[in-house]
Amino acid sequence: MMTSKSFFLSYARFAFQLEARAEAILPPYLGSTLRGVLGRAFRDLACMARRPDCGGCMFISRCAYAYVFETNRLTVPEETGHYYVPHPFVLEPPLEQRTYFAKEERLAFNLVLLGQGLEYLPFFIAAFHLSDKLALGAKRYPFALVKVDQLLEADVIPVWNEGSSLLRQPAVQNLIASLNGQACGPAPEELTVLLETPARLVYEGQLAHRLDFPLLMRALFRRLGLLGKAHGRTALALPFQELLHAAGTVEAVQTDLVWQDWDRYSSRQRTKLQMGGLVGSVRFRGKLQPFLPFLRMGEIVHVGKGTVFGLGKIKLQTMKSSG
């Protein structure tokens, strides 16, 4: 029988608004564009050594840029036991495939900070606000940060406006998952998982071109476990084999998935990288109660590879409930 064990991870979600200072034509998906300009501006603000890279830097364990953007076992306070260490943030670019922005029109995107990453919100704001390099797209169209709000359930709380200091300290929220499921209400008989941005899940060393429930849960447990160790200092202590065995009894009753190609240019590697993944929906049926808390956490932290570009964004749609 599964024991009642819980896991929590602090987080906060923010809406950033950029204003176009001139007409701009941008790529349809802005994950790489926003991540690139944010990383450059953050580095200009926080890097103390002014080295070409972080390798061998004496400040690496105390550097805001290294912790946020060059995240590895040397930049986090706890050993994860894994060669890969996830970043403490997730970008959520707009889902609409909009490319044209008139002068003074606004571009909005979300930023999710996770665990100790919450401490670095002022760096994210200052990186955008103070940078003279906030230019997006191949032709470097100028934009300016004008507003930051915190998204709290149905509320939008102002955090920063152009020309002001921080208006308030953001509220810290906690993602809580417990195997007892008491906070989840009646168990749904069916659940649809929407993959809103390309999901890059790995199966037997290869990117998966299908999605079953054990694959989804294995990827989500892995991500939550690494985030908890690296940034939340909370281990995800669960009976994984028992859970994954139970996940195998959940069947996909309707699948509507396609592979969506997406290329990004890596300035570091000076080449285009293919970052495609699965988009669409899968409807699952079975005993879903033990997995709901973790799936709802997945709506915040995303799942799979490339989350800092906004990939792996999932959304749940529950069907009728029993009882």
ZIJO-V554145 format. One record per backbone hydrogen bond with DSSP energy under -0.5 kcal/mol. NH is the residue of the N-H (numbers start at 1). CO is the residue of the C=O. If there is no record, write none. Layout:
BEGIN
nh:NH co:CO
nh:NH co:CO
END
This chain:
BEGIN
nh:5 co:3
nh:7 co:177
nh:9 co:175
nh:11 co:173
nh:12 co:113
nh:14 co:111
nh:15 co:149
nh:16 co:14
nh:16 co:109
nh:17 co:147
nh:18 co:107
nh:19 co:144
nh:20 co:105
nh:21 co:142
nh:22 co:142
nh:24 co:101
nh:26 co:99
nh:30 co:28
nh:34 co:30
nh:35 co:31
nh:36 co:32
nh:37 co:33
nh:38 co:34
nh:39 co:35
nh:40 co:36
nh:41 co:37
nh:42 co:38
nh:43 co:39
nh:44 co:40
nh:45 co:41
nh:46 co:42
nh:47 co:43
nh:57 co:54
nh:60 co:57
nh:62 co:59
nh:63 co:59
nh:63 co:60
nh:67 co:63
nh:68 co:64
nh:69 co:65
nh:70 co:65
nh:70 co:66
nh:75 co:72
nh:76 co:72
nh:90 co:112
nh:91 co:307
nh:92 co:110
nh:98 co:96
nh:101 co:24
nh:104 co:20
nh:105 co:102
nh:107 co:18
nh:108 co:106
nh:109 co:16
nh:110 co:92
nh:111 co:14
nh:112 co:90
nh:113 co:12
nh:113 co:111
nh:114 co:88
nh:115 co:10
nh:116 co:231
nh:117 co:114
nh:118 co:115
nh:119 co:116
nh:120 co:117
nh:121 co:118
nh:123 co:120
nh:124 co:120
nh:125 co:121
nh:126 co:122
nh:127 co:123
nh:128 co:124
nh:129 co:125
nh:130 co:126
nh:131 co:127
nh:135 co:133
nh:136 co:141
nh:140 co:137
nh:141 co:136
nh:143 co:134
nh:144 co:19
nh:146 co:17
nh:147 co:17
nh:148 co:160
nh:149 co:15
nh:150 co:157
nh:151 co:13
nh:152 co:150
nh:152 co:155
nh:153 co:151
nh:155 co:152
nh:157 co:150
nh:158 co:156
nh:159 co:148
nh:160 co:148
nh:162 co:146
nh:164 co:161
nh:167 co:159
nh:168 co:159
nh:173 co:11
nh:173 co:171
nh:175 co:9
nh:176 co:174
nh:177 co:7
nh:179 co:5
nh:181 co:178
nh:184 co:181
nh:185 co:182
nh:189 co:320
nh:190 co:320
nh:191 co:284
nh:192 co:317
nh:193 co:191
nh:193 co:282
nh:194 co:192
nh:194 co:315
nh:195 co:280
nh:196 co:194
nh:196 co:313
nh:197 co:313
nh:199 co:278
nh:200 co:198
nh:201 co:199
nh:203 co:206
nh:206 co:203
nh:208 co:201
nh:216 co:212
nh:217 co:213
nh:218 co:214
nh:219 co:215
nh:220 co:216
nh:221 co:217
nh:222 co:218
nh:223 co:219
nh:224 co:220
nh:225 co:221
nh:226 co:222
nh:227 co:223
nh:228 co:224
nh:229 co:225
nh:230 co:226
nh:231 co:227
nh:232 co:227
nh:232 co:228
nh:233 co:228
nh:234 co:228
nh:237 co:235
nh:238 co:236
nh:240 co:238
nh:243 co:239
nh:244 co:240
nh:245 co:241
nh:246 co:242
nh:247 co:243
nh:248 co:244
nh:249 co:246
nh:250 co:247
nh:251 co:249
nh:251 co:285
nh:253 co:251
nh:253 co:283
nh:254 co:283
nh:256 co:281
nh:258 co:279
nh:260 co:258
nh:260 co:277
nh:261 co:259
nh:264 co:273
nh:266 co:264
nh:266 co:271
nh:267 co:265
nh:270 co:266
nh:271 co:266
nh:273 co:264
nh:275 co:262
nh:275 co:273
nh:277 co:260
nh:278 co:199
nh:279 co:258
nh:280 co:195
nh:281 co:256
nh:282 co:193
nh:283 co:254
nh:284 co:191
nh:284 co:282
nh:285 co:251
nh:286 co:189
nh:288 co:188
nh:288 co:286
nh:291 co:288
nh:292 co:288
nh:292 co:289
nh:293 co:289
nh:295 co:291
nh:296 co:292
nh:297 co:293
nh:298 co:294
nh:299 co:295
nh:300 co:296
nh:300 co:297
nh:301 co:297
nh:302 co:298
nh:303 co:312
nh:305 co:200
nh:309 co:306
nh:310 co:307
nh:311 co:306
nh:312 co:198
nh:313 co:310
nh:314 co:312
nh:315 co:194
nh:317 co:192
nh:319 co:190
nh:322 co:187
END
